[in-house]
Amino acid sequence: MTASLTPSLPSSANNRFPTLATAATAAHVADQFMLAALPLVLVAAGASAGLVSAVVAAQAAAWLVVSLPAGVLADRLSRRSIMTVGAVLILAGAALGIVATQTASPNPVFMASAGFLCSAGVVLQVLSVFALLPRLAIGHGIPRANATLEFCRAIAALAAPLATGVLVSRGNATAAFGVAFTAGIVSMLAVLGLPKEVPQAANGLSMRQSIADGARFVWQQPILRAIVLCAIAWNSAFFAMTAVLAPHVKQLFGSGFEQIVGQAWACYGAGALLGAAVAPWALKRLSTGFLFVFGPISSLAGVLSVALLAPRIGEPGLYLGLFTLGFGPMLWLVLQTSVRQLLTPKDMLGRVAATLTTAIYGVRPIGALASGAVATNYGTAAAVWLAAALFSLSVVAILRSPAPGLTELPTAE
């Protein structure tokens, strides 16, 4: 089976990649501000680690609930229409976050709902961008286009937590949600600038059959199967770490923890930014198999720095760990996204992306809830070690696959 990358849009649409990148970047800005603000606001208000983890899990649950049906729709409907709905959901989530911060003790139900709505909108955006990119990046190159998108996302990951930490520590959490709302408006305007599409022809399958068709293709393709198994473990670990980081930093450093958390996530963003910047060079000059292995191993090294170095040498150990956690996985993300697009037939891009997205992001609530339970019963340090154990599983998953043996990007077969 050959995955044709011939664009189905008019040739005049091929120069719309910058517009697509703007819409995607704005959506990620909103997502990063929401991701940084929700736990910080709750911890600053005195919420327990268990409650914070539950809210983070609700935010992540959108990837589990929305991805599969959205992927089917992305193979049948106009991607621009789907992205428009996504922008509306982002705006709704950010607006609810603003409302939730108008009281001295933010309502956790409102906070969880705000995170869920915003994440649902981002899911719609991400799946549509994945399906549109091979058609709008003609002449740009798929790996280079993916690196550009991830570079922009890394900038958001660098700036959002740093700014949010400052805003929350000064009692201005509303402004953080306001930035997310503004980003939603920018995303909406950019989406309206994308070319109109003719809805995709239905394949005659039901929603359930279409979902199963995409999942079957992923599981039967050895490289895609390796990616999904590795990513399940990695994302469980990442959200286990995300859910417990703010309470853990508060326990380690006490007062002023808000800015320390913001600076730590900014280091993560800096690592991701550097990873996205060097990704085009790395994908051309380094072995594909090496890059597949490097990402999971660097993740494990990062969380071990948080577990072992931060309690001994203080903030530098924390910052080093988050930087490492951003750099290696970003190279891996650009690589695996490009590989998925190269290996997937164009009429299955939405469903295959949804299958991978559900596996990659849908396990995040599990990691967050498990981390919260461990932190509640055994302390935040134990929860960090749980994240380390899960990152170890991601290393094992990729080492036991054909991926380390690849010398270059696979062909679209």
N, C-alpha and C positions, 0 to 999 in steps of 0.2 A: 504494500500500500504506500502510495506516495503522498506526502503532505504538501500540496501545492501552495506556494506563497504568492501566487498571482493576485493582484489586487482586484476586488470586485467593485471598487469605487472608481469614479472618473479619474483620469490622470491628473486633473487639476486639484484633486484632493490629496495628492501625494505630498504636497508641501504643508499639510496641516499638522505634522507632527509637533511643532512648537505649541500649537493650540491644545493638542492632546496632553502634552507635557504640563502646560499651565493648569489645566483642569485637574490632572492627577496630583500635581504638587500642592495645589490649594486644598484638595481633599485630605492629603496627608498632613498638612499644617493643622487643619482642624482636628484630625485624629490624634496627633501628637500632643496638642494642648489639652485635649480632653483626657488622654491617657495620663498625662503628668498631673493635671489639676485634681482629678477625682480622689486619688488616694491621699494627696497632700492636704486637701481641704478637710477630709474626714479625720486624718491623724491629728491635724492642728486643732480640731474641735474635740479631741479626746476619744475618738472612736477606737475600739479594740482591733487587734490584728485580724480577728475572725470576721468582723464586720467589713473591714477594708477589703479583705480577700473576697467576700461575697459580692461587693459592688464591682470589683475588678472582674470577677467571673461573669457577672451580668453583662458587662461591657463586651467581654470576649465571646459571650454566648451567641451574639449576632452572627458570627462567622459560622457557627454550627447550624443555626436555624435557617439562615437566609441563603447560604452559598449554593446548595444543590438546586433548588428551584430557580434561583437567579441564573445559574449556568445554563439551564435548559432554555430559559427565555432569551439569553444572550445568543443562542444559536437559532432563534426563531424571529426575534423582533429587532427593531432598530436599536443599535447600541447607544446612539445619541439619546433616544427616549429613555432608555434605562438609566443612563448617567444623569439625566435631568431629575428623575425620581430620586436618585441617590443624593443629589445636591439638596433637594427639598428635605430629605430625612436628616442630613447633616445640620441644616439650619434649625430644624425642629429640636434636635438633641441639644445643640448649643443654647438655644433659647430656654429650654427647660433647665439647663445648668445655671443660667443667669437667674432664673426664678428661684432655684433652690438655694442660692447664696444670699438671698435677701433676708434670711433669718439668722439669729446668732448660732443656732444649732441646725445645720443643713439636714433636710429630710433625706435619709438614705434611700428611700424608695424613689424619690425624685432623682437623686444622683444616679442610681442604678438605671433608671429609665432613660435619663439623658445619655448615659454611656451606650446603652443598647441602641437607641435610635441613631446616634452619630455613627456607630460602628456598622449598623445595617446599611447606611448610606455609603460608607466607604467600601463595603463589600460590593455593592452594585457598581461603584466606580472602578474598583480594581479588576473585576471580572471583565468589564467592558473594555478597559484599557488593554488588558492582556489579549483579547480577541481582535481589537482594532490595530494594535501596533504593527503586526506584520504587513498590514495593508496601507498604513500611513507612513511607514518608515522606509519606503522604497528609496534606495540611494543613500540612506543613512546607515544601514546595516543593523540587523537585529541585536547583536551583542552591544554595539555602541549605543543604540537607542535605549536598551534596557539599562545600561550603565548611566546614561543621562538621567533617566527617570529616578534611578536609585540615588544618584548624586544629589538631585533636588530633594528627595525624601530624607537623605542624610542631613542636609542643611536644616530641614524642619526638626529632625530628631536632635540636632545640636542646639538649636535656638530655643525650642519650645520649653524643655524642662528647666533650662537656665532662667528664662524669663518668668516662667511660672513659679519657680522657687522664690524669686525676688518678690513677685506680686503677692503671693500667699503669705510670705513672712511679714509683709507690710499691711496685711489685712485687706488686700484688694483682689480677692479671688474672682470677683465678678468680671474684672478686666480680662482675666485669662479665658473665661468662657466667651467674652466679647470678641477676643481675637479669633476664636474658633468660628463664631458666627460670621465675622467679616470674611474669613477664608471660605466659608460656605458660599457667600455671595460671589466671590471671585470665581470659584469653581463653576457656579451656575452660569455666569456670563461667558466663561470660556467654553463650556459645553454647548451653549447656543451658537458658538462660532464654528463648531464642527460641521462637516458636510452631512447633508441628509442622506439617509440610507433607505434602500428598499428592504422591507422586512425579509428575513431569511425564509426560504421555503421550508415548510414543515416536513418532517421525515415520516409522518404517519404513525409514529410511536406515541404512546401516552407519556405523561410526565414521568411516571415511575419507570417505564421502559427506557426512556431517554437517559434518565439518571443511571440506570443499571448499565446501559450501553457505554457511557463514559467511564464508569468505574471499571468495567470489564477491560476496556482498552488499556487503562492505566495499569491494572494488575498483570495483564499479559505481556506488557512491554517491560523487559528486565530493568532498563535504566530508570524508567518512570517509577517502577515499583521500589527500586532502591532509594530514590529521592523521597518518596512518600514515607517509607519506614523510618528513614533517618529524620525526616522533618517532624514526624509525630513525636518522637522522643525529644527532639531539640525544642519544639515549641511548648511542650509540657514543662520542660526545665526552665525556659525563658520566663513563662508567666508565673511559675513557682517563685522565681527570683524577683520578678516585678512586684508581685503581691506583698512580699515580705521585706522589700528593700527599705521602704520608709520607716516601718517600725524597728527594723534592725539597726539602721543608722541612728535613730533616736536613742536606742538602747546603748549604742557604742559611744556617741558623742554628746548626747543631751541637748541642751539649749542651742539654738541656731541650726538644728538639724535640717530645717527646710531648705536653706541655701546649700548645705552640703549635699543633700539629695539632688537638688537642681544641678549643681556642679558635676556630680557623679554621672547623671544622665547626659549632661553636656559632653563629658568625656566619651561616653558611649556614642553620641552623635558625631564627635570628632573622629573616632575610629571608623565609624561607618562612612563618613565623608571621605576619609583617606582611602578606604577600601573601594568606594565607588570611583574615585579619581584614577586609581591605578588598575581598575578592572579591565579596561580595554587592552592595556599593555600586557597584563598578566594572562589574559585569555589567548593572546597571540603568541606569547613567548614561553609560557609555562605549560607543563603537562596538564591536560584536563583531569586525569586521575589524581594528580597531586593536589589540585585545587579542591576536588571533591573531598579529600581527606583533611586538608588543612583547615577548612571551616569548622567542622565539629571538634577537632583537637584544640584549636585556639579558643573555642567556647569553654571547653573544660578547663583550660589554663586560666581563663578569665575568672570563672567562679571560684577556683581554688585560691586565686589571689584575694578575693573578697573574704573567703573563709579563713585563710591562714595569715595573710599579710596585714589586712586592715586592723584586726585586733592588736597586732604587734607594733606596726609602724604608723598606724593612724590613717589619715585621709589619703596619702599617696598610694597605699595598698588598695584602697577602694577605687581610686581614680584609675589606677593601672588596670585593675580587673575589668572595669566597665569599658575602658578604651579597647582592650583586647577582645572583649565580647562584641564590640561593634565592628572591628576591622575584618577579622577572618570570615565571619558569617556573611558580611556584605559581599565579599568576593564569591562566596558560595551561592548567594542569592542571585547575583547577576548571571553566574554560570548556569544554575539549574533552571532559571526562567528562560534563558535562551535555548537551552537543550529541549525544554518542554515545547516551546514554540516551533522548533525545528522538527520535532518528532511527531507532532500532532496534525492530522488532516484539518484543513481549514474549516470544514463543516462540523468539527467536533471541538473547536477551540474553547467555546464556552463551557461545555460539559466537562472536558478534561480539566480545565482551570478550576471549575467548581469542585470536582473530586479532590484535586490536590489542595485547594483552599480549605475545604472542610476538614481534611486530615491534618493539614498544617496548622490551621488556626482554631478549628473546632475543639481540639484537645486543650486549648488554653484554659477554659474554665476548670477543667479537671486539675491541671497543675496548680492553679490559683487556690482552689478549695483545699487541695491536699496540703499545700504549703501553709495555709491559714490554720488548718487543723493541727499540723505538727507544731507550728509556732505557739498556738494556744496551750498545747499540752506539754511541750518540751522546750519551748523557747525559740527565739528567732534564729539563733546560731544553728540549731538542728534543722530548721527549714532551709537554710542556705546549703547545708550538706545534702538535703534531699534534692535540691536543684543540681548539685554536683553529680549525684548518682544518676539522675535522668540525663544529664549531658553525656555521661559515660556510655549510656545506652545508645545515644546517637552516633558515637564513635564506632561502637560495635556494629551497628546496623550498616554503616557505609563500608566498613572493612570487610564484611561478609558478603558483599555484593560485587557485580562485575565492574562497578564504577571506577575503583582504583586502577584498573588495567587500561583505561582509556588514555590514548596519547593526544587526541585532538577532539574537537567538537564532532558529534555524530552527524551523519547525513540524514536528510529528511526521508527516511524509508520506514 
